[in-house]
Amino acid sequence: MRPRIGITSWHHRDEEERWEAVLDAYTRAVLEVGGLPVILPIAIAEPALVEEYLETIDGLILTGGADIHPSFYGEIVLERCGEIDEERDRFEVELIHAARGRDLPFLGICRGLQVLNVALGGTLYQDLSYRAGTDPTHMNSREQRGEAAHPVAVAPGSRLAAIIGARELPVTSTHHQVIRDLAPGLTVSAVAPDGVIEGIEGPGRFLIAVQWHPERMAARHPEQLALFRSLVESTRRPS
């Protein structure tokens, strides 16, 4: 049986309705490496309900999306903070804590890296412009969002390095927020040339998050698919 990999969704609104949405590149990447994607609708952040969600899956992917409300890391909303979905924030923070309690294999992508850092006690810069010396190309255009924008240096000896099999690799870049203070218990596994944290990891069976979008690069860059393969493989190993 294929390991079941939960994939978080996000709210898409039109003039009349609100939709639960997931980019199909996430589900295709999970299927490609032998997993069974299970889309998780955003739910009320009640511990009992979140535990029921986690009972149905073997691993978890937190996807990209809107900004996290700064109140989750003790700040007010600044002018250049972007769109916020507090319902999703509350749900995903509760989901992270419950998943960590179970040592559930976890992969965070873009916003997924940021919400992991915030949930575990870290902070963010609400916009690239608030961090001195940050390269503005981190926020690539929509037309270029699947293209490599800059390299990242992968930390020797990190779990990410073992998975990727390289000390440096090109990555996408479509984000306007970055880690400010790293959460306790996490370590940096990749950085951009300007020093922006691009990869983090932590203890346990599998706890890795990256700032770029490997799902958008997987078709042309097999090393990016290795992140999804390692996540799926980790679900088959004993806790």
Protein Blocks (a to p, Z undefined) as FASTA:
>chain_A
ZZdddddddddddfkbccddddfklmmmmmmnopacdddddddfbfklmmmmmmmpcbdc
ddedddddfklnopacdfklccddfklmmmmmmmmmmmmmnopacddehjlmmmmmmmno
pacdfbfklpghiafklmccfklmmpcfbdcdddehiaklmmnopabdcdddddfbdcfb
dcehiacfbdcfkopafbdcdedjbdcddfbdfklmmmmmmklmmmmmmmmmmmmpcZZ
